[in-house]
Structure formats: structure tokens, C-alpha cells
Amino acid sequence: MIKEFIKEIDEGLNSDSKTLPSKYLYDKKGDELFVQIMHLPEYYVTRAELEIFKEQTENIINALQLNTNTYFELIELGAGDGLKTKELLRCLDQGNYKFDYIPIDISQNALDKLEKSINDELPNVSVKKKQGDYFQVLKSLKNSQHLKVILFLGSNLGNMSDKIASEFIYKLGANLHSNDMLFLGVDLIKSESIVCPAYNDSKGITREFNLNLLNRINIELEADFKISNFSHIPEYYETEGIARSYLVSSKDQKVSIARIGKTYNFVKGEKILTEISRKYNDEIINSIIEDTDFFIAKKIVDSNNYFTNYVLCRS
Ligand code: AVI
């Protein structure tokens, strides 16, 4: 794990346009800050998808073509706090659907917390948590011939480039059978006036979330980043539809990373790309799934037209 961290940080800081992989934003502190982000008034993303799960639960079940006679496995990639999923689980439970809920996550702690809260709130729902890498777990589940419905929510796809997203969806399809479903939640392209504040909130939580990456490198790789010498600067243009978060060096400076044994130079104004958050429309989703085994069967949109949950069917 640490070897990969070292390698990826070194590669990112050595490249002509510096980058740091966004997956490293999520250490313990980063996880806590992201929970705060999800509750921020400016961060509409979580609220918009929650509205779909709350207000259109029956619609979701119909769009997925679930019926009470056919057992299915409801598999969620990334455990999260389950707030949205619990709305669906409640409705499936009340409707006497036959299913197991299988959350997959790399974090055992996140899974344990989620399982406990579902057991408390929905004691009839069977939770079969699986810790590990998404694709390894899906591979192990492939042997069962039961219908599978995969949930990949929260516009997590948006943190991947379109090429990686396409490969990701292709790999999901390779681990499924014909007629299995992927319920994919994505943020839609919208104006700068709505997206920009979501990545630059007035309380500065997103700023802290981004800068925490440098803190993490300081602690885990014994680096000497001076946090006050970097600013959080997000950019988004509606014409392109991609929010990018940068850390920008406010002066010429050198940073040493002891665990790598190297020093890196930063010039004043130099940017480090730490995260992309892609926003979508039908055309982009269609081009992403073009070379995969999925087609769009249905889509559900929130009342503001901010967010879409696509029902993708495995052909
Ligand atoms: C997890 N992911 C979908 C969030 C997003 O909107 O890209 C992460 C995030 N970064 C800053 N704010 C939220």
C-alpha cells in the first residue's frame, strides 16, 4: 500500500503538469470532511440524488423491472452512510421483495457501521457485506445465476476520466450476466453559478478537504509541505462540464519528501491537479458506454434537473 502511495505521489509531482491522485483525499480526516461536504448548502449533489431516492422510490423499482417473485442481489459499490439506499431498502422491504443487500467497500469500518444502522432501522433486510476490491468481490459473486442490480451512486463515476470510466463500466459488465442492471447516479452539466460554489463553499470545508492531501503526505511520507503556501482553486466551465480542483503554489518553493528521498520544485502560480468531477448529459453517458455491454434502459431525474440516475441494462 505505502509503496503504491510513494510511487503515485512521485509520478504525479514529477510530471510536467503536476497531479496527485484523488483517491488519496480519503484518509480518516478526509472521510470526515467529505461527510461535512455532503451536508453543505452549496453541495447540491447529495441532496439531489437523495430527493430521487425519497420521492421516486416506486419509480426506481419499476425502472429496474423488479418483481416480488424473483430473488435478486442488490449490490452497492462503496458503502457510504446508506442514507439514500435505505430509502430504497425500506420500500423493497415493505413491498415484500426477495433480495439480499450486498454492500462492497474497501473499508471494513464503513461496512460495519452501515450494517449496524440497517440492522437497527430495517431489521428484516438481509445485509451481506463484502470487504475488498469491487472487481474481486464481483468476480466471486459471478458464479451465482441470480439477477444482480448494482448501485454506483453519488456521481463517483465523475472522479474518473471518461476513458477510465468506460473501462470501469466495461469491467462491471464482464462480471455480470445478461439482463443484470447497473443503477448509475451522475451529476448533470449545469451552470457555473451552481457548480462552482459546490466546490468552493463559504465555510471552507472543501478547501480543507483538498489541502488535507498535503497534510496526509506530510504525515505519511514525512514531507515538509507548508500548507499556508498553497491555495485551493477549483475551476469549472459549463461548456466543458468538468470541475477541476487544484492546489496552487503561492510562491517559488521547494518541498522535500523524506520517504521518497526527493525534493520537488514549485514555481509561483504552479497548479497541482487533485481531482476532477465530471458532469454529464445523455451524449457523454452514451459515448462512455458505447464500447461496453450496457445500454440505457431508463433514466430518473430530480425535480431541479440537477442529477440523473441511469438504469443501464447488461445486454
Ligand atoms: C465523491 N465525489 C463524487 C465528490 C465530487 O463531487 O466529485 C468528491 C468531492 N470533492 C469535492 N467535493 C466533493
Residues whose N, C-alpha, C, O or C-beta is under 5 A from the ligand:
A	BS01	AVI	I37 G154 S155 N156 A198 I276 S277
